[in-house]
Amino acid sequence: MKRVVLGLLLLLGAAFPATAQLFVQVDTDSVLICPAGDKEPTFEEPSCQPIVDNRIDTQHRHIWLRAKLNVPEQMLTSDLPLAVFVSAKAASRVFLNGILIGENGTPGPTAEAEMQGLMDVNFYVDRDLLKAQDNMLVLELSGHHSIIELSYPFHVLGLGYFTDPNAFIMRGYIKSLLPFGILIGGALYFGLLAIRRREGLTSILVPLIAFFAAAQLITEVSRGLIAYPYSFQDIRLIMILVFAAACGFCLLLHVIDQFVSKQKAIVTFAAATLVAIAVEMTPGFDGKAVMSLQLPALLGAGLAGIKAARGQKSAIAYTIVLILFALLTIPAGFLDTYYYYSVAGLLLFLFGVEIRKNNEERRLRALEQARADRLQIALDESKEAAAPSQIKVTSQGKMELISTDQISVCRGARDYVELEVEGRGTILHDSSLSQLEQELPSTFLRVHRSYIVNTRYIRTLERAGAGSGKLLLGTNLEVPVSRRILPKVRKALA
């Protein structure tokens, strides 16, 4: 949240023509604050004071406010409707030139007497009430339902063209939609990937970073999505800070897991304590939220930098990216989409690391599986050599047992299978190739939709045209290998 005190300088939006992009804030030098009494003050009382440092404090107070407002000719002559905009942690009653133009809740001397209003509200203004100079805005305000104390609880007071306050605020968040998509998409994808890998908490840290960053962003954007009571503003700011702190802590844990090999618990406790102290000492909720992520990034850069100095190449990229991120977030604030683009950029880097890590793990698993397959084939071949299995072969109504070590090739031939049997030539078997495949031992390998080969007869594997291949057998037979199965055959024979 930026500390915009008495003015929104922009009324942006596609809904308004260029001539409508105008907002007039009150003259801050004319603002007087009076404690509320039994009746409306005359603003001549000794207790009425000008504001200091542009700060209007409505928290746990019941006050009256008076301010001058000058209206440009463009607004007075325009056909577009006008409104007084008020954004504050307060219930309010608003008068313009002595006429009540609206109420937002009900101000009162106590929490019981007050009905809290909305955080952001506007009040329609009849042009007949306006004049060019010295319009008087008078507000009765109270904020007894505040939960936490903010330095600047009053954000906006001015005159602009009538529009829905939430739609007006939401225009400032439109650019955040792209980083939100990156954050929530990454959280879901890499979260599911981590669950499938079942490697414990460390594998889910990156999706947690993305999830908490997305939660922080959507909580920030909520001000433009819903009209909420002003007390929820405190809850919203607390949630933003909590999500930012959780995001930063997960980032810190991830870097520690990557680059700290000894005494991880001590390093984690020391770093987390340092971050907590720094966040507590940082003024303002926007500063605290940025510090919650910025300092973990700097600490992570330091830890990665130590490993980079010791020759760990993967730490170099981490060091550079984390330092850049920390530097980029220095001028960022809650409502500044630049902050969230920086977070999204950091997450894209972490996503890339996770993708490379996952691909490497898949490669290693495939390599291990290939070794296991080759070992199994070798064991099966040894077993077959010691005690060959037999299959029942039915041909022309006669059944016989044939030892599988004598069969070199099984070739599909419509509803039959041609068996190439050593010393006997071709024997027609009354069965399908798929059914026979279930009966043969694992030393037989299906290399084509029409061919099954006994691996003990294979001599060489050669590439053929169009990505397919062919096997040369010890019986001088050539067997085609389909393009789809060729990688599997090559892995099995490696």
VOGU-3710 file (C-alpha; in Angstrom, 3 decimals, decimal comma):
1> mkrvvlglll> 0,000/0,000/0,000  1,429/3,353/-0,983  1,032/6,197/1,467  -1,335/8,265/-0,603  -2,741/10,631/1,976  -5,076/13,221/0,514  -5,149/12,528/-3,170  -5,356/9,949/-5,882  -3,639/11,777/-8,675  -5,096/9,570/-11,373
11> llgaafpata> -8,579/8,711/-12,457  -7,431/6,237/-15,045  -9,403/3,819/-17,061  -10,765/2,745/-20,335  -14,253/3,659/-19,141  -13,478/7,367/-19,285  -12,491/9,638/-22,167  -9,308/11,680/-21,912  -11,251/14,746/-20,775  -12,595/12,760/-17,813
21> qlfvqvdtds> -9,223/11,805/-16,386  -9,281/14,480/-13,718  -9,263/14,400/-9,942  -9,134/17,375/-7,601  -7,823/16,900/-4,105  -8,673/19,188/-1,240  -6,380/22,021/-0,276  -4,338/20,357/2,488  -3,355/23,733/3,972  -7,027/24,446/4,611
31> vlicpagdke> -7,761/21,244/6,524  -8,848/21,669/10,141  -9,537/18,869/12,611  -11,864/19,333/15,586  -12,738/16,836/18,319  -16,431/15,934/18,150  -18,772/17,308/20,793  -22,494/17,492/21,229  -22,958/19,473/18,040  -21,187/20,332/14,802
41> ptfeepscqp> -18,276/22,690/15,488  -17,912/26,118/13,960  -14,211/25,349/13,345  -13,381/28,521/15,244  -12,875/26,641/18,529  -9,385/26,639/20,078  -9,406/22,831/20,006  -9,498/22,816/16,190  -6,047/22,245/14,727  -4,503/22,007/11,238
51> ivdnridtqh> -3,120/18,639/10,210  0,566/17,837/10,629  2,549/15,937/7,992  -0,638/15,481/5,938  -1,863/12,993/8,548  -5,529/12,606/9,489  -5,948/10,079/12,294  -9,445/8,606/12,596  -8,448/5,541/14,634  -10,387/5,242/17,917
61> rhiwlrakln> -11,413/8,881/17,563  -14,556/10,858/16,806  -13,670/14,035/14,898  -14,890/16,667/12,477  -12,878/17,722/9,432  -13,198/20,819/7,241  -11,344/21,420/3,981  -11,572/23,790/1,008  -12,041/22,493/-2,495  -11,547/24,459/-5,703
71> vpeqmltsdl> -13,223/23,065/-8,822  -11,830/23,638/-12,332  -14,109/24,992/-15,058  -13,773/21,710/-16,954  -15,597/19,864/-14,175  -18,264/22,512/-13,732  -19,210/22,454/-17,428  -18,839/18,712/-18,083  -21,926/16,515/-18,480  -20,276/13,645/-16,590
81> plavfvsaka> -21,537/13,013/-13,040  -19,281/14,041/-10,152  -18,594/12,500/-6,757  -16,649/13,134/-3,571  -14,265/10,243/-2,973  -13,339/9,164/0,560  -10,941/6,326/1,356  -10,297/5,977/5,058  -10,538/3,713/8,070  -13,648/5,502/9,246
91> asrvflngil> -17,388/5,788/9,211  -18,252/9,141/7,683  -20,950/11,714/7,140  -20,147/14,191/4,335  -21,422/17,740/3,824  -20,697/19,932/0,796  -21,301/23,657/1,215  -23,576/22,948/4,175  -25,646/20,212/2,456  -25,483/16,561/3,520
101> igengtpgpt> -24,498/14,552/0,417  -24,153/11,105/1,984  -23,262/8,780/4,844  -20,891/5,843/4,986  -21,904/3,928/8,098  -22,701/6,026/11,130  -19,976/7,963/12,975  -20,230/7,952/16,752  -18,350/8,633/19,992  -17,927/4,937/20,851
111> aeaemqglmd> -17,666/1,599/19,064  -21,181/0,745/20,239  -22,601/3,968/18,853  -20,718/3,730/15,573  -21,785/1,666/12,579  -18,601/1,142/10,603  -18,585/2,108/6,941  -16,743/0,914/3,871  -13,048/1,546/3,327  -13,549/3,125/-0,098
121> vnfyvdrdll> -16,693/5,062/-0,956  -17,960/7,931/-3,122  -20,848/10,353/-2,758  -22,738/11,746/-5,753  -22,522/15,551/-6,060  -25,215/17,739/-7,625  -23,458/20,392/-9,742  -25,841/23,030/-8,409  -24,020/22,685/-5,066  -20,648/23,536/-6,567
131> kaqdnmlvle> -18,902/26,797/-7,254  -15,492/27,457/-8,737  -13,708/28,557/-5,552  -13,812/27,852/-1,830  -16,220/24,924/-1,727  -16,381/23,677/1,856  -16,205/19,960/2,560  -17,114/19,006/6,125  -16,844/15,401/7,337  -17,862/13,798/10,595
141> lsghhsiiel> -15,563/10,798/11,099  -14,967/7,994/13,598  -12,889/4,831/13,478  -13,537/2,918/16,686  -13,441/-0,493/14,965  -9,787/-0,233/13,953  -7,811/-3,328/14,910  -4,255/-2,062/14,492  -2,797/1,426/14,456  -1,651/2,724/11,070
151> sypfhvlglg> 0,470/5,805/10,530  -1,787/6,955/7,693  -5,320/5,596/8,114  -6,820/8,298/5,855  -5,918/7,822/2,191  -8,080/9,888/-0,154  -10,321/12,937/-0,064  -11,226/14,769/-3,244  -13,621/15,387/-6,121  -13,653/13,397/-9,351
161> yftdpnafim> -15,898/11,956/-12,009  -18,344/9,427/-10,617  -17,260/5,792/-10,884  -17,448/2,662/-8,760  -14,604/2,901/-6,198  -13,709/-0,783/-6,544  -13,566/-0,579/-10,333  -11,455/2,548/-10,000  -9,001/0,808/-7,628  -8,993/-2,376/-9,703
171> rgyiksllpf> -7,554/-0,533/-12,690  -4,325/-0,216/-10,772  -4,155/-3,991/-10,412  -4,842/-5,024/-14,015  -1,152/-5,440/-14,803  -0,851/-7,852/-11,884  -2,901/-10,490/-13,710  0,109/-11,823/-15,637  2,366/-12,412/-12,607  -0,601/-13,880/-10,737
181> giliggalyf> -1,049/-16,437/-13,515  2,632/-17,351/-13,316  2,514/-17,661/-9,533  -0,651/-19,712/-9,177  0,132/-21,866/-12,231  3,595/-22,622/-10,904  2,241/-23,375/-7,432  -0,229/-25,923/-8,809  2,087/-27,582/-11,341  5,166/-27,877/-9,167
191> gllairrreg> 3,051/-28,683/-6,117  1,549/-31,706/-7,878  5,000/-32,643/-9,138  6,395/-32,497/-5,588  3,534/-34,638/-4,257  4,200/-37,254/-6,929  7,914/-37,290/-6,106  7,184/-37,855/-2,394  10,501/-36,428/-1,244  9,279/-34,616/1,852
201> ltsilvplia> 9,029/-30,940/2,753  12,081/-29,747/0,823  10,572/-30,764/-2,513  7,492/-28,613/-1,926  9,289/-25,405/-0,897  9,339/-23,856/-4,393  5,589/-24,369/-5,003  4,978/-23,006/-1,492  6,928/-19,852/-2,402  4,710/-19,447/-5,460
211> ffaaaqlite> 1,543/-20,167/-3,474  2,284/-17,614/-0,747  3,300/-14,994/-3,324  0,027/-15,592/-5,199  -1,906/-15,386/-1,924  -0,175/-12,096/-1,101  -1,058/-10,694/-4,512  -4,700/-11,776/-4,465  -5,069/-10,350/-0,941  -3,678/-7,063/-2,207
221> vsrgliaypy> -6,007/-7,115/-5,232  -9,003/-7,837/-2,981  -9,374/-4,094/-2,392  -10,376/-3,758/-6,032  -12,594/-6,860/-6,028  -14,892/-6,330/-3,061  -16,240/-3,419/-1,061  -15,306/-4,253/2,518  -15,810/-2,586/5,931  -12,890/-0,419/6,946
231> sfqdirlimi> -11,881/-2,773/9,804  -11,076/-5,435/7,206  -8,310/-3,153/5,922  -6,294/-4,081/9,026  -6,940/-7,795/8,486  -5,985/-7,425/4,836  -2,670/-5,748/5,700  -1,889/-8,408/8,309  -2,624/-11,157/5,767  -0,367/-9,495/3,195
241> lvfaaacgfc> 2,450/-9,349/5,725  1,903/-12,972/6,821  1,946/-14,231/3,234  5,047/-12,174/2,427  6,811/-13,540/5,527  5,815/-17,125/4,668  7,050/-16,619/1,099  10,386/-15,247/2,323  10,820/-18,006/4,915  10,204/-20,727/2,311
251> lllhvidqfv> 12,735/-19,034/0,010  15,260/-19,026/2,846  14,590/-22,711/3,615  14,987/-23,592/-0,070  18,365/-21,869/-0,379  19,577/-23,398/2,890  18,515/-26,841/1,671  20,416/-26,287/-1,580  23,664/-24,840/-0,248  24,061/-25,607/3,471
261> skqkaivtfa> 25,310/-29,099/4,198  26,055/-28,865/7,938  24,174/-27,404/10,909  21,128/-26,514/8,825  18,940/-26,069/11,900  21,321/-23,521/13,451  21,662/-21,585/10,181  17,895/-21,588/9,692  17,213/-20,351/13,237  19,845/-17,605/13,026
271> aatlvaiave> 18,656/-16,386/9,607  14,961/-16,492/10,573  15,685/-14,557/13,782  17,597/-11,901/11,866  14,743/-11,519/9,370  12,155/-11,288/12,169  14,122/-8,525/13,907  14,609/-6,588/10,660  10,908/-6,851/9,774  9,893/-5,666/13,240
281> mtpgfdgkav> 12,193/-2,633/12,983  11,040/-1,673/9,460  8,325/1,040/9,515  5,039/0,611/7,640  3,298/-2,495/6,416  4,568/-2,031/2,874  8,176/-1,839/4,101  7,696/-4,852/6,378  6,274/-6,968/3,550  9,115/-6,086/1,181
291> mslqlpallg> 11,716/-6,688/3,916  10,140/-10,115/4,599  11,198/-11,219/1,125  14,114/-8,929/0,396  16,289/-9,886/3,376  15,844/-13,675/2,875  16,918/-13,115/-0,736  20,075/-11,282/0,398  20,863/-13,933/3,019  20,275/-16,629/0,427
301> aglagikaar> 22,588/-14,819/-1,981  25,257/-14,817/0,728  24,910/-18,550/1,368  24,930/-19,333/-2,355  27,878/-16,963/-2,857  29,958/-18,913/-0,325  29,324/-22,125/-2,256  30,025/-20,361/-5,562  33,366/-19,183/-4,202  34,171/-22,792/-3,331
311> gqksaiayti> 33,539/-23,916/-6,890  29,900/-25,039/-6,911  28,744/-23,879/-10,333  25,016/-24,146/-9,639  25,414/-21,596/-6,840  26,610/-18,866/-9,201  23,223/-18,434/-10,890  21,436/-18,441/-7,517  23,774/-15,744/-6,201  23,243/-13,461/-9,196
321> vlilfallti> 19,465/-13,902/-9,367  18,913/-13,395/-5,633  21,040/-10,237/-5,560  19,191/-8,832/-8,586  15,850/-9,621/-6,990  16,822/-7,894/-3,739  17,962/-4,811/-5,649  14,849/-4,692/-7,821  12,514/-4,770/-4,827  14,118/-1,768/-3,091
331> pagfldtyyy> 11,701/0,807/-4,595  8,709/-1,547/-4,607  5,525/-1,134/-2,581  2,341/-3,131/-2,093  0,366/-1,529/-4,899  3,338/-1,375/-7,245  2,973/-4,215/-9,734  6,718/-3,948/-10,291  7,146/-5,699/-6,952  5,075/-8,692/-8,054
341> ysvaglllfl> 6,779/-8,871/-11,442  10,075/-9,104/-9,554  8,659/-11,946/-7,449  7,366/-13,671/-10,592  10,810/-13,328/-12,214  12,446/-14,946/-9,193  9,905/-17,772/-9,313  10,520/-18,342/-13,022  14,191/-18,886/-12,221  13,314/-21,324/-9,421
351> fgveirknne> 10,848/-23,093/-11,715  13,617/-23,507/-14,291  15,884/-25,017/-11,641  13,124/-27,424/-10,624  12,478/-28,437/-14,241  16,180/-29,176/-14,823  16,310/-31,089/-11,555  13,231/-33,105/-12,471  14,580/-33,877/-15,953  17,880/-35,041/-14,474
361> errlraleqa> 16,055/-37,250/-11,991  13,979/-38,757/-14,796  17,133/-39,400/-16,803  18,767/-41,129/-13,858  15,642/-43,193/-13,166  15,490/-44,242/-16,808  19,178/-45,195/-16,674  18,642/-47,220/-13,518  15,612/-48,916/-15,054  17,613/-49,771/-18,170
371> radrlqiald> 20,322/-51,340/-15,999  17,689/-53,276/-14,086  16,110/-54,465/-17,352  19,456/-55,611/-18,712  20,205/-57,444/-15,482  16,819/-59,116/-15,580  17,327/-60,202/-19,170  20,747/-61,600/-18,288  19,279/-63,507/-15,346  16,430/-64,816/-17,484
381> eskeaaapsq> 18,845/-65,880/-20,208  20,977/-67,686/-17,645  17,896/-69,384/-16,267  16,684/-70,337/-19,742  20,096/-71,730/-20,644  20,110/-73,884/-17,517  16,499/-75,051/-17,757  14,714/-73,946/-20,970  10,983/-73,473/-20,666  8,529/-75,081/-23,063
391> ikvtsqgkme> 5,361/-73,922/-24,764  2,486/-75,900/-26,236  2,336/-75,495/-30,004  -0,839/-76,502/-31,845  -0,567/-77,056/-35,572  -3,118/-78,750/-37,812  -4,963/-80,199/-34,840  -1,806/-81,683/-33,311  -0,151/-80,357/-30,168  3,490/-80,667/-29,204
401> listdqisvc> 5,897/-79,153/-26,670  8,733/-77,044/-28,073  11,609/-75,701/-26,016  11,689/-71,897/-26,169  15,487/-71,820/-26,560  14,984/-73,352/-30,019  12,617/-70,580/-31,188  14,421/-67,587/-32,747  11,511/-65,568/-34,184  7,725/-65,471/-33,804
411> rgardyvele> 6,009/-63,868/-36,811  2,320/-62,900/-36,832  0,351/-64,266/-39,795  -3,312/-63,268/-39,455  -4,880/-65,775/-37,031  -1,679/-67,818/-36,808  1,917/-67,405/-35,704  4,882/-68,605/-37,697  7,602/-69,948/-35,394  11,180/-70,127/-36,671
421> vegrgtilhd> 12,483/-73,210/-34,849  16,168/-74,082/-34,953  16,740/-77,239/-37,022  13,068/-77,500/-38,032  12,359/-74,393/-40,062  8,946/-72,709/-39,900  6,126/-74,147/-37,800  2,606/-72,724/-37,948  1,081/-72,205/-34,487  -2,672/-71,861/-34,043
431> sslsqleqel> -2,632/-68,723/-31,830  -2,355/-64,942/-31,977  0,929/-63,101/-31,489  -0,425/-61,171/-28,481  -1,603/-64,363/-26,798  1,732/-66,064/-27,427  3,605/-63,050/-26,029  1,984/-63,709/-22,632  3,272/-67,300/-22,615  6,878/-66,640/-23,644
441> pstflrvhrs> 9,634/-65,945/-21,078  11,120/-62,432/-20,707  14,059/-63,375/-22,934  11,681/-62,756/-25,849  11,298/-59,133/-26,951  8,505/-57,696/-29,086  10,203/-55,475/-31,668  7,345/-54,946/-34,119  3,604/-55,390/-34,153  4,204/-58,571/-36,171
451> yivntryirt> 7,491/-59,853/-34,668  8,761/-61,244/-31,361  12,454/-62,117/-31,151  14,457/-64,380/-28,826  17,209/-62,045/-27,553  19,791/-64,847/-27,376  19,760/-65,004/-31,202  20,304/-61,269/-31,771  23,700/-60,319/-33,209  23,367/-56,661/-34,262
461> leragagsgk> 20,865/-53,809/-34,369  21,014/-51,495/-37,364  19,076/-48,366/-38,314  16,840/-48,516/-41,352  14,945/-45,792/-43,184  12,338/-43,444/-41,664  13,641/-43,901/-38,137  12,993/-47,630/-37,956  15,591/-50,381/-37,542  16,367/-54,035/-38,194
471> lllgtnlevp> 17,834/-56,899/-36,209  20,310/-59,381/-37,666  19,997/-62,782/-36,044  22,474/-65,608/-35,693  20,207/-67,651/-37,966  20,882/-65,127/-40,770  17,348/-63,781/-40,527  16,540/-60,073/-40,615  13,713/-58,779/-38,418  12,256/-55,266/-38,754
481> vsrrilpkvr> 12,062/-53,001/-35,698  9,321/-50,370/-35,639  10,199/-46,723/-35,103  8,076/-46,537/-31,959  9,712/-49,553/-30,323  13,287/-48,877/-31,512  14,346/-46,830/-28,420  13,042/-49,559/-26,105  14,872/-52,248/-28,077  18,086/-50,215/-28,093
491> kala> 17,838/-49,730/-24,318  17,166/-53,430/-23,716  20,191/-54,461/-25,804  22,551/-51,784/-24,489
//
